[in-house]
Amino acid sequence: MSEGPSGSWDSRYLENFPGQAGFEADGPGETGDEQAQSSPGDVHAWYTTGMELLDKGSPAAAAQVLQRAALAEPTSRSVREALARAQFDTGRYAEAADNFRVIVEASPSDDYAHFGLGLSLSRSGDHERAAEYLALAAAMRPDRKPYTDALRQVRATLQARKRPAE
């Protein structure tokens, strides 16, 4: 997501591997076999590899690795965020929106997730819903220029579409 805030792309959330904290991974799309085959160390390695691939400009490869981590740890916000970013950067906007939406639902005060969801919806062509999420992100963090710029752009698109054709 090149429109993202400057600085590190690393998630602020370090929870992020519940399996390491003694929780069982037990989410959608995961069978008992998958759970038995992936240890918390594997998930962390997949996440780390995915982040390195993202940093090196290989979002498609990152998405493959991060998808595996997300299946093993479906409640990890940092894994979901990294996967969503990789999906966004490969043009898979609907999938990115789905992952950002999971984060927003789990953590409604996460400004970056609102921003990512808004951008993903915008790129998918759903500018009205994008404006809602971008407005929330900008309200939470008015100091983030990428948030306010994205909101301004989506609102301009909506205004342009309301004008009668000449």
C-alpha positions as CSV (number, residue, x, y, z in Angstrom):
1,M,0.0,0.0,0.0
2,S,2.1,2.8,-1.3
3,E,-0.4,5.3,0.1
4,G,0.4,4.2,3.6
5,P,2.0,6.3,6.3
6,S,5.7,6.7,6.2
7,G,7.9,4.6,8.4
8,S,7.9,1.0,9.3
9,W,5.1,-1.3,8.0
10,D,5.4,-3.5,11.0
11,S,2.2,-3.8,12.9
12,R,1.9,-2.1,16.3
13,Y,0.5,-5.4,17.6
14,L,2.9,-7.8,19.1
15,E,0.3,-10.2,20.5
16,N,0.0,-11.7,17.4
17,F,0.8,-15.3,17.7
18,P,-1.8,-16.6,20.2
19,G,-0.4,-20.1,19.7
20,Q,2.8,-19.0,21.3
21,A,0.8,-17.8,24.3
22,G,-0.8,-21.2,24.9
23,F,-3.9,-20.6,22.9
24,E,-5.1,-23.2,20.4
25,A,-5.5,-21.9,16.8
26,D,-9.1,-22.9,15.9
27,G,-10.4,-20.8,13.1
28,P,-12.3,-21.0,9.8
29,G,-10.6,-22.8,7.0
30,E,-8.4,-24.7,9.3
31,T,-8.6,-28.5,9.7
32,G,-7.2,-30.4,12.6
33,D,-4.4,-31.7,10.2
34,E,-3.3,-28.2,9.4
35,Q,-3.3,-27.2,13.0
36,A,-1.2,-30.3,13.9
37,Q,1.2,-29.6,11.1
38,S,1.9,-25.9,12.0
39,S,3.7,-25.0,15.2
40,P,3.8,-21.5,16.5
41,G,7.4,-21.4,15.4
42,D,6.3,-22.1,11.8
43,V,3.7,-19.4,11.9
44,H,6.3,-16.9,13.2
45,A,8.7,-18.0,10.5
46,W,6.0,-17.6,7.8
47,Y,5.1,-14.1,9.2
48,T,8.8,-13.0,9.3
49,T,9.4,-14.4,5.7
50,G,6.3,-12.6,4.5
51,M,7.4,-9.3,6.0
52,E,10.8,-9.7,4.4
53,L,9.2,-10.3,1.1
54,L,7.0,-7.3,1.4
55,D,10.0,-5.2,2.4
56,K,11.8,-6.4,-0.7
57,G,9.0,-5.6,-3.0
58,S,7.6,-9.1,-3.6
59,P,4.0,-8.8,-2.5
60,A,2.7,-11.8,-4.5
61,A,5.2,-14.1,-2.8
62,A,4.5,-12.5,0.5
63,A,0.8,-13.1,0.1
64,Q,1.3,-16.8,-0.4
65,V,3.4,-17.2,2.7
66,L,1.2,-14.9,4.8
67,Q,-2.0,-16.8,3.7
68,R,-0.5,-19.9,5.2
69,A,0.2,-18.0,8.5
70,A,-3.3,-16.6,8.5
71,L,-4.9,-20.0,8.1
72,A,-2.8,-21.2,11.1
73,E,-3.4,-18.1,13.2
74,P,-6.7,-16.6,12.1
75,T,-7.0,-14.2,15.1
76,S,-3.5,-12.7,14.6
77,R,-4.0,-9.0,13.7
78,S,-0.4,-8.5,12.5
79,V,-0.6,-11.5,10.2
80,R,-4.0,-10.3,8.8
81,E,-2.6,-6.8,8.3
82,A,0.5,-8.0,6.5
83,L,-1.6,-10.3,4.3
84,A,-4.0,-7.5,3.5
85,R,-1.1,-5.2,2.6
86,A,0.3,-7.9,0.3
87,Q,-3.0,-8.5,-1.3
88,F,-3.5,-4.8,-1.8
89,D,-0.1,-4.4,-3.4
90,T,-0.9,-7.2,-5.9
91,G,-4.2,-5.7,-6.8
92,R,-6.4,-8.1,-4.9
93,Y,-8.5,-5.3,-3.4
94,A,-11.6,-7.3,-2.5
95,E,-9.4,-9.9,-0.6
96,A,-7.5,-7.1,1.1
97,A,-10.7,-5.4,2.1
98,D,-12.0,-8.7,3.7
99,N,-8.8,-9.0,5.8
100,F,-8.8,-5.3,6.8
101,R,-12.6,-5.7,7.7
102,V,-11.7,-8.6,10.1
103,I,-9.3,-6.3,11.9
104,V,-11.7,-3.4,12.0
105,E,-14.4,-5.7,13.5
106,A,-12.0,-7.1,16.1
107,S,-10.5,-3.7,16.9
108,P,-12.7,-0.8,15.9
109,S,-10.2,1.8,17.2
110,D,-7.4,0.6,14.8
111,D,-7.0,3.6,12.5
112,Y,-4.7,1.9,10.1
113,A,-7.2,-1.0,9.5
114,H,-9.9,1.6,8.7
115,F,-7.5,3.3,6.3
116,G,-6.6,0.0,4.6
117,L,-10.2,-1.0,4.4
118,G,-11.1,2.4,2.9
119,L,-8.4,2.3,0.3
120,S,-9.2,-1.3,-0.6
121,L,-12.9,-0.4,-1.1
122,S,-12.0,2.6,-3.1
123,R,-9.8,0.6,-5.4
124,S,-12.6,-1.9,-5.7
125,G,-14.9,0.9,-6.9
126,D,-17.0,1.2,-3.7
127,H,-16.3,4.9,-3.1
128,E,-19.2,5.5,-0.8
129,R,-18.3,2.8,1.7
130,A,-14.6,3.8,1.3
131,A,-15.4,7.3,2.3
132,E,-16.9,6.1,5.6
133,Y,-13.8,4.1,6.6
134,L,-11.4,6.8,5.4
135,A,-13.3,9.4,7.4
136,L,-13.1,7.3,10.5
137,A,-9.3,6.9,10.0
138,A,-8.8,10.6,9.4
139,A,-10.9,11.5,12.4
140,M,-8.9,9.1,14.6
141,R,-5.5,10.4,13.3
142,P,-5.9,13.8,11.6
143,D,-2.2,14.2,11.7
144,R,-1.7,11.4,9.1
145,K,-1.6,13.1,5.7
146,P,-2.1,9.9,3.7
147,Y,-5.4,9.4,5.6
148,T,-6.7,12.9,4.8
149,D,-5.4,12.8,1.3
150,A,-7.2,9.5,0.5
151,L,-10.4,10.8,2.1
152,R,-10.2,14.0,0.0
153,Q,-9.6,12.0,-3.2
154,V,-12.6,9.6,-2.5
155,R,-14.9,12.6,-1.7
156,A,-13.8,14.3,-4.9
157,T,-14.6,11.2,-6.9
158,L,-18.0,11.0,-5.3
159,Q,-18.7,14.7,-6.1
160,A,-17.5,14.2,-9.7
161,R,-19.9,11.3,-10.2
162,K,-22.9,13.4,-8.9
163,R,-22.4,16.1,-11.5
164,P,-24.6,15.8,-14.6
165,A,-22.9,15.0,-17.8
166,E,-22.3,18.0,-20.1
